[in-house]
Amino acid sequence: MSESEKLFQRAVKRIPGGVNSPVRAYGAIGETPRFIRRADGCYIYDVDGNQYIDYIDSWGPMILGHNHPAVRESVARAIENGLSFGCATEIEVQMAEFICERIPHVEMVRMVNSGTEAVMSAIRAARGFTGRDKIIKFAGCYHGHSDSLLVSAGSGVMTGGIPDSAGVPKGCVADTMTAAYNDLDSVKTLLEREGSQVAAVIVEPVAANMGVVLPEEGFLSGLRTLCDEYGALLIFDEVITGFRLAFGGAAQYYNVRPDLVTYGKIIGAGMPVGAYGGRREIMEMVSPVGAVYQAGTLSGNPIAMAAGLTQLTLLYEHPEIYRELEEKGERLYGGMEAILAKKGIGYRLNHIASLGSLFFTDRNVRDYVSAKSADTAAFAEYFKAMLKSGIHLAPSQFEAMFLSTAHTEEAIEATLEAVEKYFSAV
Ligand code: KE4
């Protein structure tokens, strides 16, 4: 029995599913999750000493690779002064100034401890600012696990909410309406009927939680126009895309200005950090200056700020990183597409810059319904074969691959060889 199997046997006795976040359990794969001891650059090492080229990258934070020396040293220095004070600190001011002085649509920002908290708080700020209760989200988009956002849209345009999760009272989702990604008409339908009550439209500007699904031409700008027309706020959930597609995230990449934006992952460099920010008049609704209450014991934690600010500073001072990630993405995802084409396999590979997803379907994947057409059993076989070849992918068809600057040409070639080997045998 492997060390991972032994640990998993112990873990399931004391932790639900043996994991502290469901997707880590490999549930959709039917394998024992690999317990990781350490990581460095683009590699992770499990407790049995196996090395993998890592495309989870902690689900996005590790854009500069694991164990980056500058990030590690900033944490080591910060720890010498203590871990947490529950008081204001200079580095929180530096972090807020750094973001607001470089992201035009963020005039004020509040730090929290996760993407979930960031989104939950941004929604509350939007409701407080507009005095309206309803929100519109999109089928297949994931915005963390707060009650009102755990809404399954099923297919097409839905109204009201159908809780995805047990334990979510109908009242919590009654004000959540669901539209179809890349379908402006589905948004118009909801706004024509309920527009005067809609506080915000929240969207992943590049969806990455139904697998990667790109916004079609005019979709994001169309949301901007519709929100302006009905007085609703546009919230970009950039927990994944923020500081990844460009330093200014998808908002910069697609040149569409949200009223509020949420961040996570990269902003903490692997430490628990989320943030929400945007127009000053909205953010000044937030306590203690405004009537929208939001708080957090460890928000703006100085150790997490040290890690996050170091990573953001490196990204800002080295804009060539974004070109490098585009090129690496082209090499990896373009290489995978070429292998599939050569084999005459019609699977779909959606990708943008460092993000990508291989869908086991020959349909164009442009929304939740088409994403759900993917053959998850086929994906599971692919995942297991790639794991055996030393390639660590997200254990779900509906997640993304994350490239980092630490993914070397050699690692990308090794990945393409493993893909070639799998599709030659299957
Ligand atoms: P967290 O609360 O997990 O930090 O962030 C929630 C969240 C919000 N918005 C978007 C667009 C997100 O992708 C996420 C979290 N992403 C998942 C991966 N798809 C986190 C992995 C997990 O749940 O373990």
Residues whose N, C-alpha, C, O or C-beta is under 5 A from the ligand:
A	BS01	KE4	S21 V23 W59 S114 G115 T116 E117 Y142 H143 G144 E204 A208 N209 D237 V239 I240 G264
